[in-house]
Amino acid sequence: MSFGANIHFNLYLMKTRIIFTLTGFLLLCICFISCRHEPELAPGTATVCFNSDVMLIINANCNISGCHGSGEAPALDTYDQVSRYVTPFKPVQSKLHKVITAHSNLMGLMPPKPGNALSSSQIDIISIWIMQGAVNDEKCVSSQ
């Protein structure tokens, strides 16, 4: 093999290695970003009730003038209306959970500015309700 051919072959090998390395890194990044596991409930977690726990948070923070309570956004007045945005047992896959845990208005943070974001305890209550199956139990007695 001539000196010139050897240089071309070495450049080809270097380019190939770089491409494979970058491709592997990109795939690793995609897997890391998209890998969100559903949280698990701790043993003895208190029961969260829709009407006495979750609906109170939604009424105080979402069903207000200029938001879901004024007709400008889809109503969130009933269990059926709220449950459209929930995947039972899977908060990470639930739109309700995504919007209350978003990091900016660009990502759909609710409530939008100038409203205040939900507190971590309010987010926990909604998350636990979803992890418990997002049921509408009329006879539910909150242990919160």
C-alpha positions in Angstrom: 0.0 0.0 0.0 1.4 3.4 -0.9 1.9 6.2 1.5 -1.0 8.2 0.0 -3.4 5.3 0.1 -2.4 4.6 3.7 -3.2 8.2 4.7 -6.6 8.0 3.0 -7.3 4.7 4.7 -6.4 6.1 8.1 -8.6 9.2 7.5 -11.5 6.8 6.6 -11.0 4.8 9.8 -10.9 8.0 11.9 -14.1 9.4 10.3 -15.8 6.1 10.8 -14.8 6.0 14.5 -16.0 9.5 15.0 -19.3 8.8 13.3 -19.8 5.7 15.4 -18.8 7.5 18.6 -21.2 10.4 18.0 -24.0 8.1 17.0 -23.5 6.1 20.2 -23.4 9.2 22.3 -26.6 10.5 20.6 -28.5 7.3 21.2 -27.3 7.3 24.8 -28.6 10.8 25.3 -31.9 10.0 23.7 -32.4 7.0 25.9 -31.4 9.0 29.0 -33.8 11.8 28.2 -36.7 9.6 27.3 -36.3 7.2 30.1 -38.8 8.4 32.8 -40.0 5.8 35.1 -43.3 6.0 36.9 -42.8 6.6 40.6 -43.9 4.0 43.1 -46.1 4.6 46.2 -44.4 4.0 49.5 -46.1 1.5 51.8 -48.8 3.1 54.0 -49.3 6.1 51.7 -52.4 8.0 52.7 -55.5 7.7 50.5 -56.1 10.8 48.3 -59.7 11.5 47.4 -60.7 13.3 44.3 -63.5 15.5 45.8 -61.9 16.5 49.1 -58.3 16.7 48.0 -57.7 17.0 44.3 -60.7 19.1 43.4 -59.9 21.6 46.1 -56.5 22.2 44.5 -57.9 22.4 41.0 -60.7 24.8 42.1 -58.2 27.1 44.0 -55.6 27.2 41.2 -57.2 26.3 37.9 -60.9 27.1 38.0 -60.4 30.8 38.4 -61.2 33.8 36.3 -59.2 34.0 33.2 -58.4 30.3 33.2 -60.5 27.1 33.3 -63.2 28.8 35.3 -64.1 31.4 32.7 -64.6 29.4 29.5 -61.2 30.5 28.0 -59.8 27.0 28.6 -61.5 23.6 28.8 -63.6 23.3 32.0 -62.2 21.3 34.9 -65.3 21.4 37.1 -66.0 17.6 37.3 -64.3 14.3 37.7 -65.0 13.5 34.0 -63.5 16.7 32.8 -60.4 16.3 34.9 -59.9 12.6 34.2 -59.6 13.3 30.5 -56.1 14.6 31.3 -55.1 11.6 33.5 -53.6 8.2 32.8 -54.6 6.2 35.9 -51.5 4.8 37.8 -49.1 6.7 35.5 -48.5 10.3 36.5 -45.5 10.7 34.2 -47.8 9.9 31.2 -50.6 12.1 32.5 -51.1 15.5 30.8 -52.3 16.9 34.1 -49.1 15.9 35.8 -47.0 17.2 33.0 -48.5 20.7 33.0 -48.3 21.1 36.8 -44.6 20.0 36.8 -43.4 21.8 33.7 -40.5 24.2 34.2 -41.6 27.1 32.0 -44.6 28.5 30.2 -43.0 27.4 27.0 -43.5 23.8 28.2 -47.1 24.5 29.2 -46.7 25.3 32.9 -50.0 25.6 34.7 -51.2 27.8 36.1 -49.6 30.3 33.7 -48.0 33.6 34.9 -49.0 35.6 36.8 -50.4 32.7 38.7 -48.3 30.9 41.2 -47.0 27.4 40.5 -48.5 24.6 42.6 -46.6 23.8 45.8 -44.7 20.6 46.0 -47.3 19.2 48.5 -50.1 20.1 46.0 -48.2 18.3 43.2 -47.6 15.3 45.5 -51.3 15.1 46.3 -52.3 15.0 42.6 -49.4 12.6 41.8 -50.5 10.2 44.6 -54.1 10.4 43.4 -53.0 9.4 39.9 -50.7 6.6 41.3 -53.7 5.3 43.3 -55.7 4.9 40.1 -57.3 8.4 39.8 -60.6 7.1 41.1 -63.7 9.1 41.8 -64.8 7.5 45.0 -67.8 9.3 46.4 -67.4 7.6 49.8 -63.7 8.3 49.9 -62.4 9.5 53.3 -59.2 11.4 52.9 -56.3 10.5 55.1 -54.4 13.7 54.2 
